[in-house]
Amino acid sequence: MPLPSPIGVTMGDPAGIGPEIITKAWRALRERSDLPFVVIGDPSCFSQAIQVGSAADAAQHFRTRLPVLSQTSPLTHPVRLGAPASENAAAVRSAIEDAVSLARTGEINAVVTAPIAKSVMYQAGFDFPGHTEFLADLTKDAPLDGPRGPLMMLSGGGLRVVLTTIHIALEDAVRAVNPERIKHVARLAYAALRRDFGIARPRLALAGLNPHAGEDGALGREEIEIINPAAAELRDEGINITDAMAPDTMFHAEARAQYDAAICHYHDQGLIPVKTLDFHGGVNTTLGLPIVRTSPDHGTAFGIAGKGQARADSLIAALKLAASIAENRTR
C-alpha cells in the first residue's frame, strides 16, 4: 500500500559517499511506487536529479528522476569528494533541520539521514555529540505517546540490539551500567517494538556484563546486584525480559529465535553480532522520537568517495525499515 507522503533523505556530508549511495538507492528502488523518497540537499551533488518545489512532488518524478528539495541554507563552498569542508557544515545542518520540520508537519513520513562527519561539524560550532542528540533536541517540544529517547537501535541479519552505554571507554561503561539506565532502555525498547515494529508482546533478552553472566558471583557481582534486580522490577511492570544471559551464548540462531531485541551494555558487545550477521545491511534506528528516523550504519567513508565503490545496501535497508515503521505508526 503506497505511503501517503515520501521519505525524506538528508544529503549528509556532500564530500562523502552520501550522494553516491543515495543515487544508487534511487536506481535500485525507483520502480517501487510504495517507497518514494525525496532528498533534502543541494541538487548539484546528485546525478539524474530534478529539483522539486515540495515533498509532495516527489512521487510523480520518482521513476524517472531523483527528486531533490533544496534546503534552507545552500552549500557555500565547492564540493571536492573526499575532502570535507567546514564551510559547508551550515548546509549539512540545515538539511537535517528542514527534514525534521517536514516530518513534524507530515509532509514526509520519515527521516533517513545520510552520514555526516562530526569532526567537520564541530569545527563549525556544532555542539551535539551526533545526529541522534541533535534530532532529539529538534523534536523535544513535540508530543510523544510513550517514553522519550533518544535510544539507538542497531539491526541487521534478523537481530535488533539496544545499548545501555554507547560511545564511552569500556572502563567507564562498566561503571555506567545501573538499574535506572537498564530500566529506561528496556521501557523504550519495549514501547518501540510495539508501536514501531508491530510486535504485540515483545520479548527482551538482557545480556550479562561479565563472562558467563557472572557465574553466580564468581566472575563479578553486577548481574546479582544490578542487572537481575532491574529485570525483576521490569517484569513486575509487565515487560517480558530475561535475567542476565551469558553474552557468548545469546546470539546464535536458536537463541535469537527466543527474543525480539537484545539489551547489551557496551558498544562492541552489541555491535559485533549485528555486523557479523549483516555487515553491509545494518541499520541505525533512533527510538523514542516523535518522528521516524533511521540511517545507514556506516560513516562518510571519505577515502572511497567519488570512486564508485560505495555500497547502498545499508541505506536501502534503512529506507525500507523507515517505511515499515511509518506504516506501523499510522495503524
Secondary structure, 3 states (H helix, E strand, C coil): CCCCCCEEEECCCCCCCHHHHHHHHHHHHCCCCCCCEEEECCHHHCCCEEECCCHHHHHHHCCCCEEEECCCCCCCCCCECCECCHHHHHHHHHHHHHHHHHHHHCCCCCEEECCCCHHHHHHCCCCCCCHHHHHHHHCCCCCCCCCCCCEEEEEECCEEEEECCCCCCHHHHHHHCCHHHHHHHHHHHHHHHHHCCCCCCCEEEEECCCHHHHCCCCCCCHHHHHHHHHHHHHHHCCCEEEEEECHHHCCCHHHHCCCCEEEECCHHHHHHHHHHHCCCCCEEEEECCCCCEEEECCCCCHHHCCCCCCCCHHHHHHHHHHHHHHHHHHC
